[in-house]
């Protein structure tokens, strides 16, 4: 009886049970057939239900949470482990008992095949960090997907990390190429080969080289696509050497600019035409040194009347004229407004030291002037232009 006790105390299994108590991390020992027979203090600190006496599959099912796919995979590996078809099994799972924790488990065959050793490593901190990173990335992705511009992130090797839906919509001809890991150069070159960029047609390699220089030089450029849309490309550097690209559809702005240019050109044309018409509507003819003729044809409104006076004064001053013949034969109606223009012309010409001769007063015009009570007594009048010219020549 005394001989049996020392042998039991010093048996390998008893020694191993004592050794795992010294280990700081959670650890368990199973028998050859996978029954949990010993756990250390660190294991007992984690689990209220330690799994003692349970088979390996039952213990894993009781101690951790599993989804169906992971569980089926684990069961197959555990059975291979017990059958000696593999030496170890590892997994990562959430601990079933509160609080919320995760662990990485490694189950390996003991030397000599005398059972299994099961060790756990708490990875709760890393899981929480990973979950927080996933949450932040999802938040970032939702924000980027909600903007109206195209967004893309390229890493330090100029390979695509992420792009939003709008970016793929803008470059629809090469959207299938926009997968993580694809280089900017490859995406651009294949897009050019597919005819996505009209400026690259017939000169793909030269255009790609130019585009790469713009991209790597962080230049803001405007690019026309085969769809007829215009895109503003803005690239900015990231702290780790990558590039963030923003693509904005500026087609409407381009069309508005083109429309403004057309309107400006049309307005300039109209101004030129107005100037020509004004010149044609006030034709000043020089008949001799110091003598000018201004034949008026057509109706006189306020705008034309002002131009008549202005043109007349400029001509008198510029050509140093001392006599001007104003012929109104071609004016169909002479009313108060026309009469006032005639009087203004006479007074203005006189102030410049010249004389005004009025010709072309028809009988009906004479009656109108008398009826309106307009006094032309200070103005020299002649029946027609011929008489006016004769008068002017006699004055030379």
C-alpha positions in Angstrom: 0.0 0.0 0.0 2.8 2.3 0.9 4.5 1.6 -2.5 1.3 2.7 -4.5 1.1 6.1 -3.0 4.5 7.5 -4.2 3.9 6.1 -7.6 0.5 7.9 -7.9 2.0 11.1 -6.6 4.9 11.1 -9.0 2.9 9.9 -12.1 3.3 12.1 -15.2 -0.3 13.2 -15.1 -0.1 14.4 -11.5 3.1 16.3 -12.2 1.6 17.9 -15.3 -1.5 18.9 -13.3 0.8 20.6 -10.8 2.9 22.3 -13.5 -0.1 23.9 -15.2 -1.0 25.5 -11.9 2.2 27.4 -12.2 1.4 28.8 -15.6 0.0 32.4 -15.7 -2.3 31.8 -18.6 -5.5 29.7 -18.6 -4.7 26.1 -19.3 -6.4 22.7 -19.2 -5.4 19.1 -19.7 -7.5 16.4 -21.3 -7.2 12.6 -21.3 -6.3 10.7 -24.5 -10.0 10.6 -25.5 -10.5 14.3 -25.0 -12.1 14.5 -21.5 -11.2 17.6 -19.6 -9.6 16.3 -16.4 -7.6 19.2 -15.0 -7.6 23.1 -15.2 -5.4 25.7 -13.6 -6.3 28.7 -11.4 -6.2 31.1 -14.4 -8.7 28.9 -16.2 -11.0 28.8 -13.1 -10.8 32.7 -12.9 -12.3 32.9 -16.4 -14.9 30.2 -16.2 -17.5 29.4 -13.5 -18.4 26.3 -15.5 -14.9 25.1 -16.2 -15.9 22.2 -18.5 -14.3 19.6 -16.2 -15.4 16.1 -17.1 -16.7 17.2 -20.5 -15.5 15.9 -23.8 -13.6 18.3 -26.0 -16.5 19.1 -28.3 -18.9 19.5 -25.4 -16.5 21.7 -23.5 -15.9 24.0 -26.6 -19.7 24.2 -27.1 -20.3 25.1 -23.5 -17.5 27.6 -23.0 -17.7 29.6 -26.2 -20.2 31.2 -28.6 -20.1 29.9 -32.2 -21.8 30.5 -35.5 -22.7 27.5 -37.5 -19.9 27.7 -40.1 -17.1 28.2 -37.5 -18.5 25.4 -35.3 -18.8 22.9 -38.1 -15.2 23.6 -39.1 -13.9 23.3 -35.5 -15.7 20.0 -34.9 -14.1 18.5 -38.0 -10.6 19.6 -36.8 -11.2 18.4 -33.2 -12.1 14.9 -34.5 -9.0 14.9 -36.7 -6.9 15.9 -33.6 -8.4 13.1 -31.5 -7.8 10.6 -34.3 -4.2 11.6 -34.6 -4.6 13.2 -38.0 -3.3 16.5 -36.9 -1.2 17.7 -34.0 -2.9 21.0 -33.0 -6.1 23.0 -33.4 -6.4 26.8 -33.0 -9.5 29.0 -32.9 -10.7 32.4 -31.8 -14.1 32.8 -30.2 -16.2 34.8 -27.7 -16.3 33.4 -24.2 -19.9 32.4 -23.3 -19.9 33.6 -19.7 -20.1 37.4 -19.0 -18.5 39.9 -19.3 -17.9 40.2 -23.0 -14.5 38.6 -23.7 -12.7 36.9 -26.5 -9.9 34.3 -26.4 -7.6 32.5 -28.8 -7.5 28.8 -28.0 -4.7 26.3 -29.0 -5.2 22.6 -28.3 -2.2 20.4 -29.0 -1.2 16.8 -28.4 1.1 16.2 -25.4 4.5 14.6 -26.0 4.0 10.9 -26.1 0.4 11.3 -27.0 -0.7 11.1 -23.3 -3.7 13.5 -23.7 -4.0 17.1 -24.9 -3.0 20.5 -23.5 -5.4 23.4 -24.1 -4.2 27.0 -23.7 -6.1 30.2 -23.9 -4.9 33.8 -24.6 -7.2 36.7 -23.8 -7.6 38.8 -27.0 -10.5 41.0 -25.7 -8.5 44.2 -26.1 -7.6 43.4 -29.7 -11.2 42.4 -30.5 -12.5 45.6 -29.1 -9.9 47.6 -31.1 -10.8 45.7 -34.2 -14.5 46.3 -33.6 -14.0 50.0 -33.0 -11.8 50.2 -36.2 -14.6 48.4 -38.1 -17.2 50.8 -36.7 -15.1 53.9 -37.6 -14.5 52.5 -41.1 -18.2 51.8 -41.6 -18.9 55.4 -40.5 -16.3 56.7 -42.8 -17.6 54.6 -45.7 -21.2 55.8 -45.1 -20.0 59.4 -45.0 -18.0 59.0 -48.3 -20.9 57.2 -50.0 -23.2 60.0 -49.2 -21.3 62.8 -50.9 -22.0 63.8 -54.5 -18.4 63.8 -55.6 -16.3 60.8 -56.5 -13.8 59.7 -53.8 -10.8 57.4 -54.1 -7.9 56.5 -51.8 -4.6 55.2 -53.2 -1.8 53.9 -51.0 1.8 54.9 -51.1 2.4 52.5 -54.0 -0.4 54.2 -55.9 -2.7 51.2 -55.6 -6.4 51.6 -55.0 -7.5 51.1 -51.4 -11.1 52.3 -51.6 -13.4 54.3 -53.8 -17.1 55.2 -53.5 -20.0 54.4 -55.8 -20.0 57.9 -57.3 -16.3 57.4 -58.4 -17.2 54.2 -60.2 -20.3 55.9 -61.8 -18.1 58.8 -63.1 -15.7 56.3 -64.7 -18.3 53.8 -65.8 -16.2 52.5 -68.7 -13.5 51.3 -66.3 -15.6 50.7 -63.2 -14.9 46.9 -63.3 -11.2 47.7 -62.8 -11.7 49.6 -59.6 -10.9 46.9 -57.1 -8.5 47.2 -54.1 -4.9 46.6 -55.1 -5.3 47.8 -58.7 -2.8 50.5 -59.6 -3.9 54.0 -60.7 -1.7 53.6 -63.8 -3.4 50.4 -64.9 -6.9 51.8 -64.3 -6.1 54.9 -66.4 -4.3 53.1 -69.2 -7.1 50.5 -69.7 -9.7 53.3 -69.5 -7.8 55.2 -72.2 -7.5 52.0 -74.4 -11.3 51.6 -74.1 -11.9 55.2 -75.4 -13.0 56.7 -72.1 -10.9 59.8 -72.6 -11.3 61.6 -76.0 -8.0 63.4 -75.5 -6.2 60.0 -75.5 -7.5 58.7 -78.8 -4.6 58.0 -81.1 -2.0 58.8 -78.5 -2.8 56.5 -75.5 0.7 56.1 -74.1 1.6 59.8 -74.4 -1.7 60.8 -72.8 -1.2 58.2 -70.0 2.2 59.6 -69.3 0.8 63.1 -69.0 -2.0 61.9 -66.8 0.3 60.1 -64.4 2.5 63.2 -64.2 -0.6 65.3 -63.3 -1.7 62.7 -60.7 1.7 62.3 -59.0 2.3 66.0 -59.2 -1.1 66.6 -57.3 -2.3 68.9 -60.1 -5.9 69.9 -60.4 -7.1 69.3 -64.0 -10.3 69.2 -66.0 -10.9 66.1 -68.0 -13.5 65.4 -70.7 -15.0 61.9 -70.8 -16.4 60.0 -73.8 -19.9 60.6 -72.4 -19.4 64.3 -73.0 -19.2 65.0 -69.2 -16.5 67.2 -67.8 -14.7 66.1 -64.6 -12.5 68.2 -62.3 -9.8 66.0 -60.8 -8.3 67.1 -57.5 -5.6 65.0 -55.8 -4.2 65.6 -52.4 -1.4 63.7 -50.4 -2.0 61.7 -47.2 0.4 61.6 -44.3 1.6 58.0 -45.2 2.4 58.9 -48.8 -0.9 57.9 -50.4 -3.2 60.1 -52.5 -6.8 61.1 -52.0 -8.7 61.8 -55.2 -11.8 63.9 -55.5 -13.7 63.9 -58.8 -16.4 66.5 -59.4 -18.8 66.7 -62.3 -18.5 70.2 -63.7 -20.4 69.7 -66.9 -23.1 72.2 -65.9 -20.4 74.8 -65.0 -18.7 74.3 -68.3 -22.0 74.7 -70.2 -22.8 77.8 -68.2 -19.4 79.2 -69.0 -19.8 78.5 -72.7 -23.3 80.1 -72.6 -21.8 83.2 -70.9 -19.1 83.4 -73.6 -21.7 83.1 -76.3 -23.8 85.8 -74.7 -20.8 88.0 -74.4 -19.9 87.5 -78.0 -23.5 88.1 -79.0 -23.6 91.3 -77.0 -20.4 92.4 -78.5 -21.8 91.7 -82.0 -24.9 93.7 -81.1 -22.8 96.6 -79.9 -20.8 96.5 -83.1 -24.0 96.4 -85.1 -25.5 99.3 -83.1 -22.3 101.3 -83.6 -22.5 100.6 -87.4 -26.2 101.5 -87.5 -25.5 104.6 -85.6 -22.8 105.6 -88.0 -25.0 104.8 -91.0 -27.9 106.6 -89.5 -25.9 109.8 -89.2 -23.8 110.0 -92.4 -21.6 113.1 -92.4 -20.4 114.2 -95.8 -17.7 116.8 -96.5 -18.5 118.9 -99.5 -15.6 121.4 -99.1 -13.1 122.7 -96.6 -15.0 123.5 -93.5 -18.4 122.6 -94.9 -20.4 119.4 -93.9 -23.7 117.8 -95.0 -25.8 115.6 -92.6 -28.7 114.1 -94.5 -31.3 112.6 -92.1 -33.4 109.7 -93.3 -36.1 107.9 -91.4 -37.9 108.6 -88.1 -36.1 110.3 -85.2 -36.6 108.8 -81.8 -34.9 110.0 -78.6 -32.0 107.6 -78.9 -31.2 108.5 -82.5 -31.7 112.2 -81.8 -29.0 112.1 -79.2 -26.7 110.3 -81.6 -27.4 112.9 -84.3 -26.4 115.8 -81.9 -23.4 113.9 -80.6 -22.1 112.9 -84.1 -22.7 116.4 -85.4 -20.8 118.1 -82.7 -17.9 115.7 -82.9 -17.6 116.2 -86.7 -17.7 120.0 -86.3 -15.0 120.0 -83.7 -12.9 117.3 -85.3 -13.0 118.7 -88.8 -13.0 122.4 -87.8 -16.1 123.0 -89.8 -17.7 126.4 -90.0 -20.9 125.5 -91.8 -23.2 122.4 -91.6 -26.1 121.6 -93.8 -28.8 119.6 -92.0 -31.1 118.0 -94.6 -34.4 116.7 -93.4 -35.9 115.7 -96.8 -35.9 112.0 -95.7 -37.6 112.6 -92.3 -41.2 111.5 -92.8 -42.8 113.3 -89.8 -41.7 116.4 -88.1 -43.2 116.8 -84.7 -42.2 118.7 -81.5 -39.4 116.2 -80.8 -37.8 116.5 -84.3 -38.2 120.3 -84.1 -36.4 120.4 -80.7 -33.6 118.3 -82.2 -33.2 120.9 -85.0 -33.1 123.7 -82.6 -30.5 121.8 -80.3 -28.3 121.2 -83.3 -28.4 124.8 -84.4 -27.6 126.1 -80.9 -24.8 123.5 -80.3 -23.2 124.2 -83.7 -23.4 128.0 -83.1 -21.6 127.5 -79.7 -18.7 125.8 -81.6 -18.5 128.8 -83.9 -20.2 127.3 -86.9 -23.4 128.0 -88.9 -26.3 125.6 -89.4 -28.3 125.5 -92.7 -31.5 123.6 -92.7 -32.7 122.2 -96.0 -35.5 119.9 -97.2 -38.5 121.6 -95.6 -41.5 120.4 -97.5 -44.8 122.4 -97.5 -46.4 120.0 -95.0 -43.4 120.2 -92.8 -43.5 124.0 -92.9 -47.2 123.9 -91.9 -46.4 121.6 -89.0 -43.6 123.9 -87.8 -45.9 126.9 -87.9 -48.7 125.1 -86.2 -46.5 124.0 -83.4 -45.3 127.6 -83.0 -41.6 126.6 -83.4 -39.4 129.6 -84.1 -36.6 128.8 -86.6 -35.8 132.5 -87.1 -32.1 132.1 -86.1 -31.6 129.2 -88.6 -30.7 129.6 -92.3 -33.2 127.6 -94.3 -33.2 126.5 -98.0 -35.8 124.6 -100.0 -33.7 121.6 -100.8 -30.2 120.2 -100.4 -29.0 121.5 -103.8 -29.8 125.1 -102.7 -28.1 124.5 -99.4 -24.9 123.3 -101.1 -25.0 126.3 -103.4 -25.3 128.6 -100.3 -22.4 126.9 -98.7 -20.1 127.2 -101.7 -20.9 130.9 -102.1 -19.7 131.3 -98.4 -16.3 129.8 -99.2 
